[in-house]
């Protein structure tokens, strides 16, 4: 038996953890789904690996959990592994296909199950890089910066991810997300905007080329081009 509150798993991460009930040989384990890193097949048992806690072994095969976790943010990427997709950091497409989780754990991905990752069936946002895909929570993205035919993702924690796609590609893929292009060079996450200043910065901008600048909650200032001014003002007036 594997049950969970009717709350969506994303809400669980943002609010209070809701325990899942997993039946074992001698009783029941109460586990927060958001703490699960991955599940590992071991003969006729399954080892549940948790964040910051000791693994739990239960007398259920991995196939059982694959069925019970349908509709939840988990994916079977190998005959021996089911991963929590919220813990994904990166997927490597090389000869040895594998993913890296938030705790640094490396999990192999079988060729027969790679489509769940490569066809973007994952809840997290995937960023194409030269050797695979990086997975991020969009809330952690401050802004995107064009770098010729590449795009640089700047994250809240200071991490920088360079994608092999140009900024136009991401403008399209982020259309229904809280992101707006404020300049030929920049796409910002509106969730991190604190101020908009009209006019231009005499030290860095050319008069007539920009129409103010945005300040993010990190203190970072980015120019707003004259042609993008209206889309920025719509956000502040909404």
Buried (B, 14 or more C-beta within 10 A) or exposed (E): EBEBBEEEBEEBBEEEEBBBEBBEEEEEEEBBBBBBBBBBBEEEBBBBBBBEEEEBBBEBBBEBBBEBBEEBBBBBBBEBBBBBBBBBBBBBBEEEBBBBBEEEBEBBBEEEBBEBBBEEEBBBBBBBBEEBBBBBBEEBBBBBBBEEEBBBBBBBEEEEBBBEBBBBBBBEBBEEBBBBBBBEBBBBBBBBBEEBEEEBEEEEBEEEEBBBBBBBEEEEEBBBBEEBBEEBBEBEEE
